[in-house]
Amino acid sequence: MSDSTLLHRLEGLDARYEEIGTLITDPSVIADQRRYVKLTKEYKHLEDLLNAANKYKKLLADIEDAKFLIANESDPDIREMAKEELDANEPQIPKMEEEIKLLLIPEDPEDSKNVVLELRGGTGGDEAAIFAGDLARMYTRYCEQKGWSVQVSSSSEGAAGGFKEIVMSIKGDNVYGTLKYESGVHRVQRVPATETQGRVHTSAASVAVLPEAEPFDVQINEGEIKWDTFRSGGAGGQNVNKVNSGVRLRYMWTNPNTNEQQEILIECTETRDQPKNKERALARLRTFIYDNEHKKYMDDIASRRKTLVSTGDRSAKIRTYNYPQGRITDHRIGYTIYNLPAFMDGDIQDCIDHLIVAENAEKLKEAEL
């Protein structure tokens, strides 16, 4: 793409940026939370794009000035300074163009959302539950490195350790945009602690990364929610098994994609504060409905994009963790590293970066940028 073509794509952004800047101070817009949040996200995105565009335009102007001085200036010192400036600025142009092209691609509106992360042991019995626990620890460590907060909403422990199922709420900056690539089946190859013959077994755990719904994203008639309370189990604490702090939510929901009714059942026992457990259960209900109502929309995007990176297909085997070889392989992009201990300790950013680059390349090709 030539300089002029790229600059042409940037025309009109200043006017839109100023228009949104005015709108987000309008009381009627602020009162409409759905519209206000959408506009503030667009405002921030345009701000980043305009900053990059202004930097790009300045680079082009500095390069033209340097070329003019080299061609017309008689003072050798000035010509030498101009040449140094030209040599410093020209290599920055491709990088700036790539940054602007990526910013010109419409953002996934889900990317900035917080996440509900669901992990379930799959094939492999006790070993699958242990592996699900290993993955839960891996993601928790990664989130700690990112400065994100992690709260366990519910969990069911495996007989030999780990989790048959664990649900975590993760809050922070651009959480879904970062973790969405983790949805799918994760496979482990290793000798289980229970194996007496030293044979390598293959087990699996499924990961579902769901964008957390805001209260205004879905319509729920809270009057139709049936609440039950019960005594939470667990170790320690004088109120364990004495106070009804655990909550169970039941809600009849009609799936708009199939027009079928189903009862949603959600339990939350993670805190000894009943109102907090209710709040977390309600957040999971919103996320469940939002995820299902938007599944068709997400499937349409995936089929149009035909990407292998983040299709949202949670039945796809995406990654293998091979303990005998100390190897991790992401099958979508052919990414392989031999750094398994650090990876399981939360050092997964390099893999995510490669997935982001692969998807961006597909997006750029699709947008013909």
N, C-alpha and C positions, 0 to 999 in steps of 0.2 A: 504494500500500500504506500503510495507516494505521500510526501509531506502535505501537499495541497488537499488530497483526498481525506487524509486523517483530520486536518484542520476543518474541512467542510463538515465532517461528522460532529465536530464540537460546537458548531454554530447554534445559537439559540439557547445554550445551556445557562448562560448568565441570566437571561430573562426568566427562565423557569425557576432558577435558584432564588431570585428575588421575589417571585410570585409566591413560592412556598414559604419563604421567610415571613411574608406578610400574613399568609393564611394561618400559620401555626401560632400566631398571637391573637387570632380572632376567637373571642369567647365561645361562639357557636361551634367552631371547629374543635376547640378544647373539650367542649361538652360531649362531642361525638368521639368516644375513645377509640373506636375502630379506625375512623378516618384520621384522627390525630396521630395515632401510632404509625399508620402507613405513611403519612406525610413527613413525620420526623425522620423516619428511616430513609425516605427518598432525599430529604434535605441533607442528611449526613453523607449519603452516597454521592450526591452532586457536589458537595463540598470537597470530598476526596478527589473526584474527577476534575474539578476546576483547578484545584491546587496542582495536580499533575499536568493539566493542560497549560497552565501559566508557566510552569517550570520548563515544559517542552518548547513553548513559544520563545522563551528567553534564550534557551540553548540555540535554537535556530537563528535568532537575531545575533547572538554572540558569534556564531560561526560565520555568518555573512559579513559581519564587521571585521573579523579576523582575516577573511579572504580578501576583503577590499584593501586592508592595510598591507597585506603581503604583495598585492598586485600594484599598489599605487604609492606606497610610502618609500621615500628615499633613505631614511635613517635606518641603518642595518640593525641597531638595537631594538627599535620599535618593531621592525619586521620579524626579528627573532622572538620577541615577546608575543607577537600575534601568532607566530607559528606554534609556539608552546601552548597557547590558549586553544588553537585549532586542534592540536594533537590531544589535548585533554578533554575537549568537548565532543568531538566526533564519535568516539567510542560509546558515549553515553546515549546517543540517539536511538540505536536499536532497543536498548533496555527500556528507555522511556516510552517508545512506541508500543512495546509489548505490554507495559503496565497500563497504558491508556486503552489499548484494545481489550484487555481483560476487564477494565472498569466500564467499558462501553457495553459489555454483555449484561443483559438484565440479571439482577441478583435473584437468587432463589429466596422468596420472602420468608421461607422457613429458617434460613441459615442463622439468623440472630436469636432464635428461640432457645430456651432452656430445654433439657432433655429428660425423658423418663427412659432409663436403661433397664431392659429386662434380660436376664440371663437364665437359661434353663439347661440342665444336664440332658443330653440326648442319648444316643445309642452308647452302650458301654456300662450301664448299671452304676455301681458305686464309683468306678473310676471316672465316669462322665460327670458325676456330681463333684468329685474332687477337682476335676479340671475346670468346671464352672466356677468353683471357689477360687482357683488360681487366676482365672480371667477377671473375676470381681476384684481381686487384690491388684492385678495389673492396671485395671482402669482406675481404681482408687488412687494408686500411686501416681499415675499419669495426671489425674485431675489435681492432685496436690501440687505437682510441678507447675501446672497452669494457673494455680491460684483459684481454682473453682471449688465451690462447696458441694459436698456429697452427703446425702441423707438416705439411709435405707428405709424404704416404705414398708416392705414386707419380705420375709424370707422363710424358706423351708429347708432345714439342714438335711444333708445326706447321712445315711447310717454310718458310713466310714469317714465322714468329714466332708467339707465343701458344702455345696447347696444343690438341692434338687431344683430350686428356683429362688432367685433373688431379684428384687425390683429396687432400683436406686433412682433418686431424683438428683439431677446435676444442674447447678446454676452457675452462670458466669458469662463471659463475653464470647459470642459466636460459638456456643457449645454444639448446637446441631450441625452447623456448617463444618465443624471439625470432625465430629464423631459419626456423622451419617454413613461414612464409608465402612464402619465396623459391623453394620447389619449383615447377618448371614450365618452360615454354619462354620464353626471353627473346629478343626480336627486335630487331635493330638495322637502322636505315636510315641509310646514309651513303655517301660516295664512297670506295671502297677506294683504298689507296695505289697499287695496280696498275692502276687504271682510267685510261685515257688520254683518254677522251672526256668525263670529268667527270660521268658518269651516277651517279645514286644507286642503290645496290644494297641488297637486303634479305637479311640473313643471320640465322641463329639459333644459339643455344646452349642446351643443356638444363642445368638445375640440379636436383640431387636432394639434399635435406637429410634425412639419416637419423639417428635417435636412436642414439647409441652404446650398444651392449649391455654390461651389466656381466657379469663372469664367471659370476654365478649366474643370469643371465636365460635362458641357453640351455645345453642339454646337448651337449657335444662330447666324443667319445672321442678324446683327443689321441694315443692309441696308433695310431689309424688314419690320422693325418695323414702324408702323404709329403712329405718336405722335399728340395729340391734347392738346392745353392749354386752360385753362378757369380760371375764377376768383374764388378764394377760398372763401367760406363763413366762418363765425365765428365771435366771439365777439372781440371787441377792435382792436386797431392798425389802423393807418391811411391808410395803403395800402389795407385793407380788401375791397374786391369788386372793387378795382381800378387797381390791378396788376394781370396779368395772371400767377399766381404762381402754380396753380393746374395743374397736368398733367394726361392725359389719354393715355394709351398704348394699341395698337391693334396689334396682331401678329397671323398669320396663322401658325398652327403647325400640323404636321402629327404624330400621336401617333404610335410609332414603334410596339406596342403590338397588335393594331387593324388595323393599316394602314389607319385609318380614319383621315380626316382633321377637325380641329376645330379652331374657332377664340377665342383667349385668350384676355380678356378685363381686364385691371388693372388700377385703379385710385389711385392717391396719392396726398393728399392735406395737409399733416401734417405740412409742414414747409412753410415759406413765401419765400423760396429760390428755384426757379424753378430747377436749376441743382441738388440740393439735392433730390428734389422730383423725378426727373428722375432717379437718382441713386438708390433710394429705390424701385421704380417701376420695374427697370431692375433686381434688386436683387430678387424681388418677382417672376418675370417671370422665372428666372433661377431656383428658388426653386420649382415652380409649375411643370416645365418640368422635373426636376430631380426627384421629388417625383413620378410623373406618370410613367416615364421611368423605375424607380426602383421598382414599385409596385409589378410586377411579381416576381422579385428577393426576395423582402421582404416576399411575400406570400409563396414562396417556403421554405424560412427559417422557417416561422411560422408553416407551415404544417409538416415540418420535426421535429421541436422541440416539436410540440403539447403542447406548453405552454399556460397557461391561464393568464400569467402575462403581457406579452407585445406582443400580437399577431399583433398589428397594426390595428385590426378591429375597425374602428371608430364608428361603429353602436352598439357596445356592451355596455350595461349598466354596468359601472365599480364601481360606488360609489354613496351612498345615504347620503344626509345631512338632518338629521331629527331635526328640530328646537325645537319642543315641548319637546323632550327628551334630547336635547343637544348632539346628537349622530352622529358620522360619521362611516359608515360601508363601507369597501372596499370588494366587493363581490368576487373578484378573489382569495383572500387569507384568507377570513374570519376574517379580521382585524376590530375590533370595539373599539372605544374610546369615552369617554364622555367629550370632551374638545373642543366643537364646536366653541366658541368665539375665542379662541387662534388659532385654525386651520384656521378659516376664516381670521385671521390677519396675515397669512403667516407661521404659525408654522406647516408645513407639512412634515418636514424632517424625523420624526420617521416613518410615513407611507411609504415614499419612501424607507427608509432603509429596512423595512420589505419586500417590493416588490423586492428590489435588492437581499436580502438573499434568497427569494423564487426562484427567477430566477436562481441564482447561484447554488442552490441545484439541480435544474433541469439540468443545464448545466453539473455539475459534474457527475450526474447519467448517462447522455447521453454519456459523454466522458469516463466513467468507470474509473474515477480517484479516 
